[in-house]
């Protein structure tokens, strides 16, 4: 599995977690909404014999608690959501069909339920579905609500011997005729059901679009957060915050690539002797103080600390961050490190540094497994920077710069030391030094 695939799976997992949290909120909100309705039926409905309403609301609440239990226990599956929504629609339809409009008169035409109550209860289904962050669930809830509406309507009207619709109303009907037709107990208003269905479906479609956009926002935030954590894991301990943010803005910089860059290799002179004189804890404190200060210096010049190798600092310029004058930046950073060592002590010790800087092709990128990665640089340019650092001891200098760096560094003054033999290379190479 590639890193991109692993990241995509991680983002989808974060999105699924957001869906889970939204659905949990929806089910809790559903229970809180039904609780006062159940209380109202218990207080008012039972004394007048309306047990159907109380039983129906109680059943709705039980279904919600079962769904919530499955969700919290980790047993909930996606199809459960559709099943419970369908049960809500069926239950609501049965409640309308079975509950009498009045306890005092059982022969009141059932079609009047559409005038006594609106379809606003059906919109609650859409709201619950929307909190789940699933566009498909929202569309399904709209279809289920419309199906329940028409199932109830067709069930009621199928038992009516006489039906009056809008088409029975004359186009030039006067006031009395209009009122008489509209208030007739046999008036079924098919057109009204069509309008209500259209409103529900349109609302479901708009909510689905809104939820889809919300999912994209959640997915983008999850992806950005994962990329931020990834860059922070790789670079957070090596670069200042502003440099890490610049890397975050260009995630392509983390992919393996080869480009011209300048590499700085900085080592503490006499570190072995110093470590023999101090206890390990004191040496760790010394290195921490030095590395923190060195990282700040490198970051000020738009460089990135690649790694700490023992007592050495390896920094790169122009990778992963684009830096046009990377050779100048590397030399200025080297001078800054030397000035740093001259100007302060670290854990009570003064340090002498040796620095090597080389410019040329550098391969860079994230390496490691899908769970643990590090960003590194490698190639002949990196090796040359390290060997130039070691040559300082032989030449009595503190900073050595390769010929290629000297050619690229137009904004700084360098002094040629001479042509030397670099270990691992057949031809002699010109080296330069930078006075502090």
JOCOR-V743261 format. One record per residue. N is the residue number from 0. PHI is phi as a letter, one per 20 degrees, with the letter a starting at -180 (NA if undefined). Layout:
# JOCOR-V743261
n: {N:N}
phi: {PHI:PHI}
This chain:
# JOCOR-V743261
n: {0:1:2:3:4:5:6:7:8:9:10:11:12:13:14:15:16:17:18:19:20:21:22:23:24:25:26:27:28:29:30:31:32:33:34:35:36:37:38:39:40:41:42:43:44:45:46:47:48:49:50:51:52:53:54:55:56:57:58:59:60:61:62:63:64:65:66:67:68:69:70:71:72:73:74:75:76:77:78:79:80:81:82:83:84:85:86:87:88:89:90:91:92:93:94:95:96:97:98:99:100:101:102:103:104:105:106:107:108:109:110:111:112:113:114:115:116:117:118:119:120:121:122:123:124:125:126:127:128:129:130:131:132:133:134:135:136:137:138:139:140:141:142:143:144:145:146:147:148:149:150:151:152:153:154:155:156:157:158:159:160:161:162:163:164:165:166:167:168:169:170:171:172:173:174:175:176:177:178:179:180:181:182:183:184:185:186:187:188:189:190:191:192:193:194:195:196:197:198:199:200:201:202:203:204:205:206:207:208:209:210:211:212:213:214:215:216:217:218:219:220:221:222:223:224:225:226:227:228:229:230:231:232:233:234:235:236:237:238:239:240:241:242:243:244:245:246:247:248:249:250:251:252:253:254:255:256:257:258:259:260:261:262:263:264:265:266:267:268:269:270:271:272:273:274:275:276:277:278:279:280:281:282:283:284:285:286:287:288:289:290:291:292:293:294:295:296:297:298:299:300:301:302:303:304:305:306:307:308:309:310:311:312:313:314:315:316:317:318:319:320:321:322:323:324:325:326:327:328:329:330:331:332:333:334:335:336:337:338:339:340:341:342:343:344:345:346:347:348:349:350:351:352:353:354:355:356:357:358:359:360:361:362:363:364:365:366:367:368:369:370:371:372:373:374:375:376:377:378:379:380:381:382:383:384:385:386:387:388:389:390:391:392:393:394:395:396:397:398:399:400:401:402:403:404:405:406:407:408:409:410:411:412:413:414:415:416:417:418:419:420:421:422:423:424:425:426:427:428:429:430:431:432:433:434:435}
phi: {NA:f:f:f:f:f:f:f:f:f:f:f:f:f:f:f:f:f:f:g:f:f:f:f:f:f:f:f:f:f:f:f:f:f:g:f:f:f:f:f:f:f:e:d:f:f:g:d:n:e:e:f:f:f:f:f:f:f:f:g:f:f:g:f:f:f:f:f:f:f:f:f:e:n:e:f:d:f:f:g:f:f:f:f:f:f:f:f:f:f:f:f:f:f:f:f:f:e:e:f:f:b:f:e:b:f:e:f:g:f:f:f:f:f:d:f:c:e:e:f:f:f:f:f:f:f:f:f:f:f:f:f:m:d:g:f:f:f:f:f:f:f:f:f:f:f:f:f:g:f:f:f:f:f:f:f:f:f:e:e:f:c:c:d:c:f:f:e:e:g:f:d:f:e:g:f:f:f:f:f:f:f:e:f:g:e:f:d:l:g:g:f:f:f:f:f:f:f:f:f:f:f:f:f:f:f:f:f:f:f:f:f:f:f:f:f:f:f:f:f:f:f:f:f:f:f:f:f:f:f:f:f:f:e:d:g:e:d:c:f:g:f:f:f:f:f:f:f:f:c:f:f:f:e:f:g:a:c:b:f:b:d:d:d:c:d:c:e:f:m:f:f:f:f:f:f:e:d:f:g:f:f:f:f:f:f:f:f:f:f:f:f:f:f:f:f:f:f:f:f:d:m:e:c:f:f:a:d:d:m:d:d:d:d:c:c:c:n:b:e:e:f:b:f:e:f:f:f:f:f:f:f:f:f:f:f:f:f:f:f:f:f:e:b:d:c:l:n:d:e:d:d:d:c:c:c:c:c:c:r:f:c:e:b:q:e:c:p:e:f:e:c:c:b:d:b:c:b:p:f:f:f:f:f:g:f:f:f:g:f:f:g:f:f:e:m:d:d:b:c:c:f:f:f:f:f:f:e:e:e:d:b:e:c:d:f:e:q:e:c:e:e:g:n:c:e:e:f:c:f:c:c:c:d:f:e}
